[in-house]
């Protein structure tokens, strides 16, 4: 992804002439918490209701968290950073991710709006449902996956608007800032850099 323009304004650039579409493209960073924490709670309840024991629940929940990390990496590297050639496709690319690289501190476009996150979550649920024969295991796995997404969203917002004190969080933030301000073709992991190390897209010489 070429870096043509970067603004450090916290205000939102207008992307749509239609006011409804413009409103759907913005979201306060707390909204995903209000939406997905109850959904996670429902799936946790359903898992135990279907007969999960505590050990299997913890195992599948942790598995869901782990699968989120590779999903985050794949989406960011090969979907969000795929640059098409057609003009209409370039417009979509800008809407979904290019705007974030041009306006990385835009407070209303740092977490995924429900207009995108809810359909994606539904799609992933039906994909995962094809992989699990036991409902209790699916209902334990999926809230772990959703929690991974929430951690990603909240960390992403914090990386752009919060000065961390701990060494670990400083390193995680530095990893993402290098992606924005040094080389957008590296550092695709946001909540974790592990897949960048595995797929050799990490930064070898960090600032």
Helices and strands as residue ranges (DSSP letters): H 19-24, H 31-49, H 54-74, I 75-80, H 87-93, I 94-98, H 99-102, H 114-129, H 135-161, H 167-181, H 194-198
